[in-house]
Every structure is written in structure tokens, then in C-alpha cells.
Amino acid sequence: MFMRGMNQTILQNFQIIENKTSVSKVECCVCGKGLQDGHSISAKTSPNGIVLFCDVHYELE
């Protein structure tokens, strides 16, 4: 009985917060290849922001 009352209180106080997300294509900034092409993608931080590289180009930069 106590748990039922507690669950009702929790449900009454529960608020749904709308999350807004965005999705970007994950691809290498050099060759444009990505996960769909069988490459792994890694990020490096540059003075201009975060830059993505495939496994082929990561060590070149």
C-alpha cells in the first residue's frame, strides 16, 4: 500500500523535459570516408575546433 502511494506521488511529480539534439555525419575531413565505408573515426582538437579523421589520415595531421 505504501509503495503504491509512493509510486503515484513520483508519477505525479514526473515532468518530461524535451531534449533537442542534432546529428552530424561522421566523416574524415580529408577524404570524406566514414563508418559506412569501414573506417574508424577519431577526433582531434585544433585551435579552430574539433576535427575528425579516419584511421588512414589520423596520424598524418
C-alpha positions in Angstrom: 0.0 0.0 0.0 2.8 2.4 0.9 4.7 1.7 -2.3 1.6 2.3 -4.4 1.1 5.7 -2.8 4.8 6.5 -3.3 4.7 5.5 -7.0 1.6 7.7 -7.6 3.4 10.6 -6.0 6.5 10.0 -8.1 4.4 9.8 -11.3 2.5 13.0 -10.4 5.8 14.9 -9.9 7.5 13.4 -13.0 8.0 16.0 -15.7 9.1 15.2 -19.3 11.8 17.5 -20.4 12.0 18.0 -24.1 15.6 17.3 -25.4 16.7 18.8 -28.6 19.6 17.1 -30.3 21.3 17.3 -33.6 23.1 14.7 -35.6 26.0 15.3 -37.9 27.6 12.9 -40.4 30.8 11.4 -39.0 33.4 11.5 -41.8 37.1 12.3 -42.3 37.8 15.9 -43.1 40.5 14.9 -45.6 38.9 12.1 -47.7 35.2 12.2 -46.6 35.2 8.5 -45.7 33.5 7.3 -42.5 31.9 4.5 -40.6 29.8 3.4 -43.6 33.0 2.9 -45.6 34.5 0.6 -42.9 36.8 3.2 -41.4 37.2 4.2 -37.7 36.9 7.9 -37.0 38.8 9.8 -34.3 38.7 13.4 -33.3 41.5 15.8 -32.7 41.2 19.3 -31.1 42.6 22.1 -33.1 42.6 25.8 -32.5 39.5 26.1 -34.8 37.5 23.3 -33.0 37.2 19.6 -33.2 38.4 17.9 -36.4 37.5 14.3 -37.5 40.0 11.9 -39.2 39.7 8.4 -40.5 42.2 5.7 -39.4 44.2 6.4 -42.6 44.6 10.1 -42.1 44.7 10.4 -38.2 48.5 10.0 -38.0 49.2 12.4 -40.9 47.9 15.5 -39.1 
